[in-house]
């Protein structure tokens, strides 16, 4: 039997030093069961859009078109591709990623309604996003979480935080909405409190120029010798690097279902995260992570200090791994099969 054909449209830009997105990760996994054609890896955004259009026109016999959908200026990519898919008689499925999509629903309800109502099905990675969008555009949304290949993440049993200072890991693109400067402020606060060996490693590419601002802040606060900037790493590289760290922080101001948080849970790293967006739908404070106020250094410091309770530290690590197992591809694959078959 010929496998059904899928066109998957999104920003396939890891070859240019950007973190892989769903079109690369999910797109690759779907090849187990489907013929998948992906677009686009063009660096120039307009050439990328043209490549997406060309892919649609050249593959008019495809069964489905998956479209990564974000709430920023990238929405125009999704909108125009969906418009062309409708003209070609192709069934398209938006995969909603932008945590700020509910804001777009309020500011441009007509445009987003046309886009979503014209879809074959609409997929959300979290119940949070579905609940927010239903209030603005009442329709059916399928919740299919982002998946990880659990076998890639070996659980490391850690003994807890060193009394001389925690070794902190941050993994995300440098973008102001993820508030990377807060990580440096946290480090400064810990050093000032006497944690003389506290350190911070920040992994990820620069997305909007925030990396320069973070470097500048680290220098101003005189902690630049305690901060390591690795740039973009492959998954294998940052998983290996994670073994040298004992706590993961997620400083974001806006979020949906960050894969890096799920990955950290799988690795046995206790997670401290801001309580924003879809995070409370993944994490339960005191059970599998610690949730704190956004943009608040003091609450992060208190959370770090609470992890010196060895029982809490080990409980969070163990429960976090159990949570991550629910996001394994073995679990999520069947949900995609139900949608696409």
C-alpha positions, 0 to 999 in steps of 0.5 A, a space after each residue: 500500500 502506498 503511504 499517504 503523502 504529506 506536505 509539511 510547511 514550516 521554518 526548516 532552518 537548523 542548517 542556518 544555526 537556528 534551533 530545529 522546529 516541528 517541521 524538522 522533528 515531527 516531520 522526520 518522525 512522521 516518515 515512519 508512516 507517511 511520505 513526507 515532503 518538507 519546506 522550507 530551508 531557505 534562509 531568506 524569508 521571502 524565498 522561503 515563502 516562495 519555496 513553500 508555494 512551489 512545494 504546494 503547486 508541485 504536489 497537488 496530489 498530497 493527502 494533507 498539508 501540515 502548517 506550523 502556525 505562529 502568532 508573530 509576523 510568520 503568520 503571513 506564511 501560514 495564511 498565504 499557504 493555507 489560501 493556496 492550499 484551499 485553491 488547490 483543493 488540498 486539506 490543510 491542518 494548522 499546528 498551532 505553536 504561538 503562545 500569543 495566538 489568543 492575542 491574535 484572535 482578539 486583534 484579528 479575529 476575522 483573519 484567524 477565523 477564516 484560517 482556522 475554519 477553512 482547515 481540515 482539522 486544527 492541532 494544538 500542542 496543549 490544553 492551555 492553547 485550546 482553552 484560550 482559543 475556544 473563547 475567541 473562536 469556538 470550534 474543535 481543536 485536537 490536542 496533540 503534545 510535542 513529542 520527544 524520543 525518550 530513548 535519547 534522554 538517559 535519566 541521570 541520578 543527581 545527588 543535589 546542589 553543591 553547598 558552594 553554589 548551584 550549576 544552572 542550565 538554561 536552554 532556549 533561543 535568545 529572544 526577549 520574550 524568553 527573558 534571558 537576562 533574568 537568568 544572569 540576574 539570578 546568578 548575580 543574586 546567588 553570588 551576592 548571597 555567598 554562593 561562590 561557585 554558582 555558575 550558569 550555562 546558556 545554550 541556544 542561538 541568537 534570535 533577535 539580538 538579545 544575546 549581545 544584551 545578555 553578554 553586556 549585562 553579565 559584564 556589568 554585573 561582574 559575573 561574565 566569568 561565571 556564564 558560559 555561552 555555547 551558541 546553538 548545539 545539537 541535541 546530542 551535544 546539549 544532552 551530554 553537556 547537561 550532565 555537568 549541571 544540577 538545575 534547569 531554569 525556564 525564565 520565559 514571559 510567554 510560553 506554550 509547551 516548551 520542548 526544552 522543559 520536557 527534555 530536562 524533565 526526562 534527563 532528571 534535571 529539577 526544573 524551575 519555571 515561570 508560571 506563564 501560558 501553558 506551563 501550569 498545564 505541564 508542571 505542578 509546583 512542588 510535584 514535578 517542578 517549581 513554578 514561580 512568578 515571571 520576571 522575579 529574581 527573588 522567587 527564583 532565588 527562593 526556589 533554588 534554595 528550596 532545592 537544598 532539601 535533598 528529598 524535594 530535589 530527588 522527588 522532583 527529578 523522579 516525578 519529572 521523568 514520569 511526566 516526560 514519559 507521557 510525551 514520548 513519541 511512542 505515546 504521541 504517534 498514535 494520536 497523529 495516526 488517528 488524525 492523518 489516517 
